[in-house]
Amino acid sequence: MSQAMLQNNDFYQPLPNPVLSNYFRNAAGLLADESALYHSVVAAIADANEPLTNKAIILRLIHEIESTRDVVKADIIRKTLEIIVDHTLDDL
C-alpha cells in the first residue's frame, strides 16, 4: 500500500460521522470531485481551528454554493451537501 493511500485513509479518522467517513472512503473513486471538495472543506475548518462537526461542514458548503457562479461547481457542491445531509443523524 502506498504512503499516499495510507495518508488518505488517515484523513477519515477524525471526522465526526463514521458512516459518512466510510461512505466517502468507499465511494471516493466514483465521487472524486465530491470527495475532493469534502476534503478541502474539512481542511479549511481544521485550518481555522474550528470544531469539526457536521454542522460546520454543512454551513461551509452552503456558503460555497451561495458564493459560486460556476454551474458545474455548484452541482458538485450540491451533490456533496446532499451526501452529507443524507448521512447526518438528526439532532435528538
Biopython code that builds the backbone (N, CA, C, O; Angstrom):
import numpy as np
from Bio.PDB.StructureBuilder import StructureBuilder

atoms = [
    (1, "MET", "N", (0.840, -1.175, 0.000)),
    (1, "MET", "CA", (0.000, 0.000, 0.000)),
    (1, "MET", "C", (0.886, 1.239, 0.000)),
    (1, "MET", "O", (1.864, 1.315, 0.744)),
    (2, "SER", "N", (0.545, 2.185, -0.820)),
    (2, "SER", "CA", (1.377, 3.378, -0.939)),
    (2, "SER", "C", (1.180, 4.314, 0.249)),
    (2, "SER", "O", (0.174, 4.247, 0.955)),
    (3, "GLN", "N", (2.156, 5.179, 0.450)),
    (3, "GLN", "CA", (2.077, 6.162, 1.535)),
    (3, "GLN", "C", (0.906, 7.116, 1.314)),
    (3, "GLN", "O", (0.247, 7.532, 2.267)),
    (4, "ALA", "N", (0.654, 7.457, 0.052)),
    (4, "ALA", "CA", (-0.458, 8.369, -0.246)),
    (4, "ALA", "C", (-1.791, 7.756, 0.164)),
    (4, "ALA", "O", (-2.653, 8.448, 0.706)),
    (5, "MET", "N", (-1.963, 6.468, -0.091)),
    (5, "MET", "CA", (-3.199, 5.806, 0.295)),
    (5, "MET", "C", (-3.332, 5.748, 1.813)),
    (5, "MET", "O", (-4.425, 5.927, 2.350)),
    (6, "LEU", "N", (-2.228, 5.499, 2.499)),
    (6, "LEU", "CA", (-2.270, 5.481, 3.956)),
    (6, "LEU", "C", (-2.671, 6.848, 4.495)),
    (6, "LEU", "O", (-3.481, 6.949, 5.417)),
    (7, "GLN", "N", (-2.102, 7.890, 3.918)),
    (7, "GLN", "CA", (-2.441, 9.235, 4.363)),
    (7, "GLN", "C", (-3.900, 9.542, 4.072)),
    (7, "GLN", "O", (-4.570, 10.177, 4.887)),
    (8, "ASN", "N", (-4.404, 9.104, 2.924)),
    (8, "ASN", "CA", (-5.786, 9.342, 2.567)),
    (8, "ASN", "C", (-6.717, 8.653, 3.556)),
    (8, "ASN", "O", (-7.711, 9.242, 3.980)),
    (9, "ASN", "N", (-6.407, 7.405, 3.931)),
    (9, "ASN", "CA", (-7.226, 6.699, 4.900)),
    (9, "ASN", "C", (-7.154, 7.362, 6.263)),
    (9, "ASN", "O", (-8.158, 7.398, 6.974)),
    (10, "ASP", "N", (-5.994, 7.891, 6.654)),
    (10, "ASP", "CA", (-5.848, 8.572, 7.931)),
    (10, "ASP", "C", (-6.710, 9.828, 7.991)),
    (10, "ASP", "O", (-7.130, 10.238, 9.073)),
    (11, "PHE", "N", (-6.974, 10.432, 6.857)),
    (11, "PHE", "CA", (-7.783, 11.644, 6.800)),
    (11, "PHE", "C", (-9.156, 11.413, 7.415)),
    (11, "PHE", "O", (-9.701, 12.303, 8.068)),
    (12, "TYR", "N", (-9.716, 10.235, 7.214)),
    (12, "TYR", "CA", (-11.079, 9.963, 7.640)),
    (12, "TYR", "C", (-11.215, 9.692, 9.136)),
    (12, "TYR", "O", (-12.327, 9.735, 9.662)),
    (13, "GLN", "N", (-10.118, 9.414, 9.832)),
    (13, "GLN", "CA", (-10.194, 9.047, 11.239)),
    (13, "GLN", "C", (-10.827, 10.117, 12.128)),
    (13, "GLN", "O", (-11.678, 9.769, 12.946)),
    (14, "PRO", "N", (-10.463, 11.401, 12.019)),
    (14, "PRO", "CA", (-11.006, 12.381, 12.967)),
    (14, "PRO", "C", (-12.379, 12.937, 12.604)),
    (14, "PRO", "O", (-12.890, 13.805, 13.313)),
    (15, "LEU", "N", (-12.983, 12.466, 11.533)),
    (15, "LEU", "CA", (-14.241, 13.048, 11.098)),
    (15, "LEU", "C", (-15.367, 12.697, 12.068)),
    (15, "LEU", "O", (-15.358, 11.622, 12.667)),
    (16, "PRO", "N", (-16.336, 13.600, 12.225)),
    (16, "PRO", "CA", (-17.357, 13.445, 13.254)),
    (16, "PRO", "C", (-18.363, 12.325, 13.019)),
    (16, "PRO", "O", (-19.004, 11.879, 13.970)),
    (17, "ASN", "N", (-18.518, 11.866, 11.808)),
    (17, "ASN", "CA", (-19.538, 10.878, 11.496)),
    (17, "ASN", "C", (-18.892, 9.681, 10.810)),
    (17, "ASN", "O", (-18.510, 9.779, 9.644)),
    (18, "PRO", "N", (-18.759, 8.543, 11.512)),
    (18, "PRO", "CA", (-18.093, 7.384, 10.907)),
    (18, "PRO", "C", (-18.827, 6.829, 9.687)),
    (18, "PRO", "O", (-18.188, 6.309, 8.773)),
    (19, "VAL", "N", (-20.147, 6.930, 9.656)),
    (19, "VAL", "CA", (-20.907, 6.445, 8.498)),
    (19, "VAL", "C", (-20.570, 7.288, 7.271)),
    (19, "VAL", "O", (-20.342, 6.757, 6.185)),
    (20, "LEU", "N", (-20.541, 8.590, 7.453)),
    (20, "LEU", "CA", (-20.183, 9.497, 6.363)),
    (20, "LEU", "C", (-18.741, 9.279, 5.929)),
    (20, "LEU", "O", (-18.442, 9.266, 4.735)),
    (21, "SER", "N", (-17.864, 9.110, 6.883)),
    (21, "SER", "CA", (-16.453, 8.854, 6.580)),
    (21, "SER", "C", (-16.302, 7.599, 5.735)),
    (21, "SER", "O", (-15.569, 7.596, 4.746)),
    (22, "ASN", "N", (-16.994, 6.535, 6.123)),
    (22, "ASN", "CA", (-16.932, 5.283, 5.366)),
    (22, "ASN", "C", (-17.508, 5.448, 3.970)),
    (22, "ASN", "O", (-16.988, 4.876, 3.012)),
    (23, "TYR", "N", (-18.574, 6.225, 3.846)),
    (23, "TYR", "CA", (-19.182, 6.454, 2.543)),
    (23, "TYR", "C", (-18.184, 7.103, 1.591)),
    (23, "TYR", "O", (-18.005, 6.635, 0.466)),
    (24, "PHE", "N", (-17.539, 8.170, 2.033)),
    (24, "PHE", "CA", (-16.560, 8.843, 1.179)),
    (24, "PHE", "C", (-15.337, 7.968, 0.942)),
    (24, "PHE", "O", (-14.771, 7.986, -0.151)),
    (25, "ARG", "N", (-14.923, 7.212, 1.934)),
    (25, "ARG", "CA", (-13.762, 6.335, 1.776)),
    (25, "ARG", "C", (-14.044, 5.284, 0.696)),
    (25, "ARG", "O", (-13.184, 5.000, -0.138)),
    (26, "ASN", "N", (-15.240, 4.715, 0.715)),
    (26, "ASN", "CA", (-15.573, 3.640, -0.215)),
    (26, "ASN", "C", (-16.020, 4.140, -1.580)),
    (26, "ASN", "O", (-15.918, 3.405, -2.563)),
    (27, "ALA", "N", (-16.508, 5.361, -1.666)),
    (27, "ALA", "CA", (-17.029, 5.878, -2.932)),
    (27, "ALA", "C", (-16.140, 6.937, -3.558)),
    (27, "ALA", "O", (-16.514, 7.538, -4.565)),
    (28, "ALA", "N", (-14.977, 7.175, -2.985)),
    (28, "ALA", "CA", (-14.126, 8.274, -3.462)),
    (28, "ALA", "C", (-13.817, 8.166, -4.947)),
    (28, "ALA", "O", (-13.737, 9.187, -5.630)),
    (29, "GLY", "N", (-13.642, 6.957, -5.462)),
    (29, "GLY", "CA", (-13.357, 6.786, -6.879)),
    (29, "GLY", "C", (-14.523, 7.196, -7.759)),
    (29, "GLY", "O", (-14.329, 7.729, -8.852)),
    (30, "LEU", "N", (-15.734, 6.948, -7.282)),
    (30, "LEU", "CA", (-16.926, 7.295, -8.044)),
    (30, "LEU", "C", (-17.345, 8.746, -7.831)),
    (30, "LEU", "O", (-18.011, 9.345, -8.676)),
    (31, "LEU", "N", (-16.954, 9.286, -6.715)),
    (31, "LEU", "CA", (-17.317, 10.661, -6.363)),
    (31, "LEU", "C", (-16.059, 11.484, -6.127)),
    (31, "LEU", "O", (-15.916, 12.136, -5.093)),
    (32, "ALA", "N", (-15.163, 11.450, -7.082)),
    (32, "ALA", "CA", (-13.855, 12.093, -6.903)),
    (32, "ALA", "C", (-13.984, 13.592, -6.634)),
    (32, "ALA", "O", (-13.318, 14.117, -5.741)),
    (33, "ASP", "N", (-14.823, 14.276, -7.388)),
    (33, "ASP", "CA", (-14.975, 15.722, -7.191)),
    (33, "ASP", "C", (-15.604, 16.035, -5.836)),
    (33, "ASP", "O", (-15.176, 16.954, -5.138)),
    (34, "GLU", "N", (-16.623, 15.262, -5.475)),
    (34, "GLU", "CA", (-17.298, 15.472, -4.199)),
    (34, "GLU", "C", (-16.362, 15.163, -3.035)),
    (34, "GLU", "O", (-16.343, 15.880, -2.034)),
    (35, "SER", "N", (-15.589, 14.095, -3.173)),
    (35, "SER", "CA", (-14.637, 13.723, -2.129)),
    (35, "SER", "C", (-13.560, 14.793, -1.971)),
    (35, "SER", "O", (-13.182, 15.138, -0.852)),
    (36, "ALA", "N", (-13.069, 15.315, -3.089)),
    (36, "ALA", "CA", (-12.052, 16.372, -3.037)),
    (36, "ALA", "C", (-12.613, 17.628, -2.372)),
    (36, "ALA", "O", (-11.930, 18.270, -1.574)),
    (37, "LEU", "N", (-13.844, 17.974, -2.698)),
    (37, "LEU", "CA", (-14.481, 19.134, -2.071)),
    (37, "LEU", "C", (-14.643, 18.906, -0.573)),
    (37, "LEU", "O", (-14.362, 19.796, 0.230)),
    (38, "TYR", "N", (-15.089, 17.731, -0.205)),
    (38, "TYR", "CA", (-15.250, 17.373, 1.207)),
    (38, "TYR", "C", (-13.920, 17.514, 1.942)),
    (38, "TYR", "O", (-13.858, 18.085, 3.031)),
    (39, "HIS", "N", (-12.852, 16.986, 1.331)),
    (39, "HIS", "CA", (-11.510, 17.115, 1.920)),
    (39, "HIS", "C", (-11.139, 18.584, 2.117)),
    (39, "HIS", "O", (-10.631, 18.965, 3.172)),
    (40, "SER", "N", (-11.394, 19.407, 1.097)),
    (40, "SER", "CA", (-10.987, 20.813, 1.195)),
    (40, "SER", "C", (-11.793, 21.561, 2.252)),
    (40, "SER", "O", (-11.250, 22.422, 2.945)),
    (41, "VAL", "N", (-13.067, 21.248, 2.383)),
    (41, "VAL", "CA", (-13.897, 21.898, 3.400)),
    (41, "VAL", "C", (-13.434, 21.496, 4.793)),
    (41, "VAL", "O", (-13.314, 22.343, 5.679)),
    (42, "VAL", "N", (-13.174, 20.207, 4.988)),
    (42, "VAL", "CA", (-12.695, 19.732, 6.291)),
    (42, "VAL", "C", (-11.344, 20.366, 6.618)),
    (42, "VAL", "O", (-11.102, 20.761, 7.759)),
    (43, "ALA", "N", (-10.471, 20.464, 5.625)),
    (43, "ALA", "CA", (-9.157, 21.084, 5.844)),
    (43, "ALA", "C", (-9.306, 22.560, 6.206)),
    (43, "ALA", "O", (-8.588, 23.061, 7.072)),
    (44, "ALA", "N", (-10.229, 23.255, 5.552)),
    (44, "ALA", "CA", (-10.448, 24.674, 5.857)),
    (44, "ALA", "C", (-10.954, 24.859, 7.284)),
    (44, "ALA", "O", (-10.553, 25.796, 7.974)),
    (45, "ILE", "N", (-11.824, 23.975, 7.716)),
    (45, "ILE", "CA", (-12.330, 24.045, 9.091)),
    (45, "ILE", "C", (-11.197, 23.783, 10.075)),
    (45, "ILE", "O", (-11.062, 24.483, 11.078)),
    (46, "ALA", "N", (-10.393, 22.780, 9.786)),
    (46, "ALA", "CA", (-9.256, 22.457, 10.662)),
    (46, "ALA", "C", (-8.248, 23.604, 10.690)),
    (46, "ALA", "O", (-7.736, 23.955, 11.754)),
    (47, "ASP", "N", (-7.961, 24.189, 9.523)),
    (47, "ASP", "CA", (-7.014, 25.311, 9.449)),
    (47, "ASP", "C", (-7.499, 26.525, 10.241)),
    (47, "ASP", "O", (-6.694, 27.300, 10.758)),
    (48, "ALA", "N", (-8.812, 26.681, 10.332)),
    (48, "ALA", "CA", (-9.385, 27.802, 11.081)),
    (48, "ALA", "C", (-9.513, 27.475, 12.573)),
    (48, "ALA", "O", (-10.026, 28.279, 13.350)),
    (49, "ASN", "N", (-9.045, 26.299, 12.957)),
    (49, "ASN", "CA", (-9.132, 25.840, 14.354)),
    (49, "ASN", "C", (-10.564, 25.863, 14.883)),
    (49, "ASN", "O", (-10.800, 26.153, 16.056)),
    (50, "GLU", "N", (-11.509, 25.555, 14.008)),
    (50, "GLU", "CA", (-12.913, 25.466, 14.396)),
    (50, "GLU", "C", (-13.238, 24.011, 14.714)),
    (50, "GLU", "O", (-12.567, 23.110, 14.210)),
    (51, "PRO", "N", (-14.244, 23.763, 15.532)),
    (51, "PRO", "CA", (-14.644, 22.380, 15.807)),
    (51, "PRO", "C", (-15.117, 21.702, 14.517)),
    (51, "PRO", "O", (-15.868, 22.288, 13.738)),
    (52, "LEU", "N", (-14.678, 20.486, 14.308)),
    (52, "LEU", "CA", (-15.055, 19.741, 13.108)),
    (52, "LEU", "C", (-16.344, 18.984, 13.386)),
    (52, "LEU", "O", (-16.337, 17.897, 13.965)),
    (53, "THR", "N", (-17.439, 19.577, 12.964)),
    (53, "THR", "CA", (-18.754, 18.977, 13.154)),
    (53, "THR", "C", (-19.461, 18.905, 11.811)),
    (53, "THR", "O", (-19.081, 19.584, 10.857)),
    (54, "ASN", "N", (-20.497, 18.073, 11.748)),
    (54, "ASN", "CA", (-21.290, 18.010, 10.525)),
    (54, "ASN", "C", (-21.923, 19.366, 10.235)),
    (54, "ASN", "O", (-22.018, 19.777, 9.079)),
    (55, "LYS", "N", (-22.354, 20.055, 11.280)),
    (55, "LYS", "CA", (-22.956, 21.377, 11.104)),
    (55, "LYS", "C", (-21.962, 22.345, 10.469)),
    (55, "LYS", "O", (-22.320, 23.099, 9.564)),
    (56, "ALA", "N", (-20.725, 22.326, 10.935)),
    (56, "ALA", "CA", (-19.701, 23.213, 10.368)),
    (56, "ALA", "C", (-19.449, 22.891, 8.899)),
    (56, "ALA", "O", (-19.288, 23.796, 8.080)),
    (57, "ILE", "N", (-19.415, 21.606, 8.568)),
    (57, "ILE", "CA", (-19.204, 21.186, 7.178)),
    (57, "ILE", "C", (-20.371, 21.657, 6.313)),
    (57, "ILE", "O", (-20.166, 22.210, 5.232)),
    (58, "ILE", "N", (-21.588, 21.437, 6.791)),
    (58, "ILE", "CA", (-22.781, 21.839, 6.041)),
    (58, "ILE", "C", (-22.811, 23.355, 5.836)),
    (58, "ILE", "O", (-23.103, 23.826, 4.737)),
    (59, "LEU", "N", (-22.514, 24.111, 6.881)),
    (59, "LEU", "CA", (-22.517, 25.575, 6.757)),
    (59, "LEU", "C", (-21.466, 26.065, 5.767)),
    (59, "LEU", "O", (-21.718, 27.000, 5.006)),
    (60, "ARG", "N", (-20.286, 25.440, 5.772)),
    (60, "ARG", "CA", (-19.238, 25.819, 4.797)),
    (60, "ARG", "C", (-19.713, 25.545, 3.378)),
    (60, "ARG", "O", (-19.508, 26.365, 2.483)),
    (61, "LEU", "N", (-20.349, 24.392, 3.169)),
    (61, "LEU", "CA", (-20.827, 24.051, 1.827)),
    (61, "LEU", "C", (-21.932, 25.006, 1.381)),
    (61, "LEU", "O", (-21.965, 25.417, 0.221)),
    (62, "ILE", "N", (-22.829, 25.359, 2.288)),
    (62, "ILE", "CA", (-23.877, 26.327, 1.945)),
    (62, "ILE", "C", (-23.251, 27.660, 1.546)),
    (62, "ILE", "O", (-23.670, 28.279, 0.568)),
    (63, "HIS", "N", (-22.258, 28.094, 2.296)),
    (63, "HIS", "CA", (-21.568, 29.345, 1.962)),
    (63, "HIS", "C", (-20.917, 29.240, 0.576)),
    (63, "HIS", "O", (-20.981, 30.183, -0.214)),
    (64, "GLU", "N", (-20.296, 28.098, 0.286)),
    (64, "GLU", "CA", (-19.650, 27.935, -1.027)),
    (64, "GLU", "C", (-20.665, 27.939, -2.158)),
    (64, "GLU", "O", (-20.427, 28.540, -3.206)),
    (65, "ILE", "N", (-21.793, 27.275, -1.954)),
    (65, "ILE", "CA", (-22.785, 27.221, -3.035)),
    (65, "ILE", "C", (-23.406, 28.603, -3.269)),
    (65, "ILE", "O", (-23.763, 28.941, -4.397)),
    (66, "GLU", "N", (-23.531, 29.390, -2.213)),
    (66, "GLU", "CA", (-24.073, 30.745, -2.354)),
    (66, "GLU", "C", (-23.097, 31.700, -3.028)),
    (66, "GLU", "O", (-23.510, 32.707, -3.603)),
    (67, "SER", "N", (-21.812, 31.391, -2.960)),
    (67, "SER", "CA", (-20.816, 32.329, -3.482)),
    (67, "SER", "C", (-20.222, 31.925, -4.829)),
    (67, "SER", "O", (-19.344, 32.620, -5.339)),
    (68, "THR", "N", (-20.677, 30.823, -5.415)),
    (68, "THR", "CA", (-20.137, 30.432, -6.718)),
    (68, "THR", "C", (-21.114, 30.791, -7.830)),
    (68, "THR", "O", (-22.333, 30.772, -7.656)),
    (69, "ARG", "N", (-20.539, 31.113, -8.963)),
    (69, "ARG", "CA", (-21.338, 31.357, -10.169)),
    (69, "ARG", "C", (-21.113, 30.251, -11.194)),
    (69, "ARG", "O", (-21.761, 30.217, -12.240)),
    (70, "ASP", "N", (-20.194, 29.356, -10.883)),
    (70, "ASP", "CA", (-19.859, 28.241, -11.764)),
    (70, "ASP", "C", (-20.911, 27.144, -11.595)),
    (70, "ASP", "O", (-21.040, 26.559, -10.519)),
    (71, "VAL", "N", (-21.659, 26.872, -12.660)),
    (71, "VAL", "CA", (-22.754, 25.906, -12.605)),
    (71, "VAL", "C", (-22.245, 24.502, -12.285)),
    (71, "VAL", "O", (-22.866, 23.783, -11.503)),
    (72, "VAL", "N", (-21.137, 24.113, -12.874)),
    (72, "VAL", "CA", (-20.580, 22.780, -12.630)),
    (72, "VAL", "C", (-20.140, 22.653, -11.176)),
    (72, "VAL", "O", (-20.427, 21.653, -10.518)),
    (73, "LYS", "N", (-19.442, 23.668, -10.682)),
    (73, "LYS", "CA", (-19.005, 23.644, -9.284)),
    (73, "LYS", "C", (-20.212, 23.622, -8.347)),
    (73, "LYS", "O", (-20.196, 22.923, -7.334)),
    (74, "ALA", "N", (-21.243, 24.372, -8.676)),
    (74, "ALA", "CA", (-22.455, 24.386, -7.853)),
    (74, "ALA", "C", (-23.081, 22.999, -7.782)),
    (74, "ALA", "O", (-23.567, 22.592, -6.726)),
    (75, "ASP", "N", (-23.073, 22.267, -8.900)),
    (75, "ASP", "CA", (-23.611, 20.905, -8.899)),
    (75, "ASP", "C", (-22.792, 19.983, -8.005)),
    (75, "ASP", "O", (-23.352, 19.145, -7.299)),
    (76, "ILE", "N", (-21.482, 20.131, -8.029)),
    (76, "ILE", "CA", (-20.608, 19.319, -7.179)),
    (76, "ILE", "C", (-20.856, 19.654, -5.707)),
    (76, "ILE", "O", (-20.941, 18.760, -4.865)),
    (77, "ILE", "N", (-20.967, 20.924, -5.410)),
    (77, "ILE", "CA", (-21.240, 21.345, -4.028)),
    (77, "ILE", "C", (-22.599, 20.809, -3.581)),
    (77, "ILE", "O", (-22.733, 20.292, -2.472)),
    (78, "ARG", "N", (-23.590, 20.931, -4.435)),
    (78, "ARG", "CA", (-24.940, 20.459, -4.114)),
    (78, "ARG", "C", (-24.943, 18.959, -3.844)),
    (78, "ARG", "O", (-25.553, 18.502, -2.877)),
    (79, "LYS", "N", (-24.269, 18.196, -4.690)),
    (79, "LYS", "CA", (-24.205, 16.744, -4.505)),
    (79, "LYS", "C", (-23.484, 16.403, -3.201)),
    (79, "LYS", "O", (-23.918, 15.511, -2.471)),
    (80, "THR", "N", (-22.400, 17.095, -2.905)),
    (80, "THR", "CA", (-21.661, 16.865, -1.661)),
    (80, "THR", "C", (-22.539, 17.196, -0.466)),
    (80, "THR", "O", (-22.562, 16.455, 0.517)),
    (81, "LEU", "N", (-23.246, 18.286, -0.547)),
    (81, "LEU", "CA", (-24.150, 18.684, 0.530)),
    (81, "LEU", "C", (-25.253, 17.643, 0.733)),
    (81, "LEU", "O", (-25.588, 17.308, 1.869)),
    (82, "GLU", "N", (-25.811, 17.138, -0.353)),
    (82, "GLU", "CA", (-26.843, 16.101, -0.258)),
    (82, "GLU", "C", (-26.309, 14.853, 0.433)),
    (82, "GLU", "O", (-26.987, 14.272, 1.281)),
    (83, "ILE", "N", (-25.106, 14.443, 0.076)),
    (83, "ILE", "CA", (-24.498, 13.260, 0.687)),
    (83, "ILE", "C", (-24.333, 13.470, 2.187)),
    (83, "ILE", "O", (-24.672, 12.594, 2.983)),
    (84, "ILE", "N", (-23.821, 14.617, 2.563)),
    (84, "ILE", "CA", (-23.575, 14.884, 3.983)),
    (84, "ILE", "C", (-24.888, 14.948, 4.757)),
    (84, "ILE", "O", (-24.991, 14.373, 5.840)),
    (85, "VAL", "N", (-25.880, 15.630, 4.225)),
    (85, "VAL", "CA", (-27.172, 15.714, 4.908)),
    (85, "VAL", "C", (-27.812, 14.328, 5.008)),
    (85, "VAL", "O", (-28.382, 13.986, 6.044)),
    (86, "ASP", "N", (-27.723, 13.536, 3.953)),
    (86, "ASP", "CA", (-28.292, 12.182, 3.971)),
    (86, "ASP", "C", (-27.618, 11.278, 4.992)),
    (86, "ASP", "O", (-28.246, 10.353, 5.509)),
    (87, "HIS", "N", (-26.357, 11.532, 5.287)),
    (87, "HIS", "CA", (-25.598, 10.675, 6.204)),
    (87, "HIS", "C", (-25.401, 11.298, 7.582)),
    (87, "HIS", "O", (-24.613, 10.797, 8.384)),
    (88, "THR", "N", (-26.105, 12.377, 7.856)),
    (88, "THR", "CA", (-26.002, 13.046, 9.152)),
    (88, "THR", "C", (-27.232, 12.705, 9.980)),
    (88, "THR", "O", (-28.366, 12.869, 9.530)),
    (89, "LEU", "N", (-26.992, 12.231, 11.188)),
    (89, "LEU", "CA", (-28.096, 11.912, 12.082)),
    (89, "LEU", "C", (-28.780, 13.192, 12.530)),
    (89, "LEU", "O", (-28.136, 14.222, 12.729)),
    (90, "ASP", "N", (-30.091, 13.111, 12.686)),
    (90, "ASP", "CA", (-30.842, 14.256, 13.196)),
    (90, "ASP", "C", (-30.499, 14.483, 14.658)),
    (90, "ASP", "O", (-30.179, 13.546, 15.388)),
    (91, "ASP", "N", (-30.570, 15.730, 15.070)),
    (91, "ASP", "CA", (-30.410, 16.037, 16.493)),
    (91, "ASP", "C", (-31.626, 15.506, 17.237)),
    (91, "ASP", "O", (-32.758, 15.605, 16.766)),
    (92, "LEU", "N", (-31.369, 14.950, 18.391)),
    (92, "LEU", "CA", (-32.480, 14.412, 19.191)),
    (92, "LEU", "C", (-32.951, 15.418, 20.206)),
    (92, "LEU", "O", (-33.878, 15.140, 20.967)),
]
sb = StructureBuilder()
sb.init_structure("model")
sb.init_model(0)
sb.init_chain("A")
sb.init_seg("    ")
for serial, (resi, resn, name, xyz) in enumerate(atoms, 1):
    if name == "N":
        sb.init_residue(resn, " ", resi, " ")
    sb.init_atom(name, np.array(xyz, "f"), 0.0, 1.0, " ", f" {name:<3s}", serial, name[0])
structure = sb.get_structure()
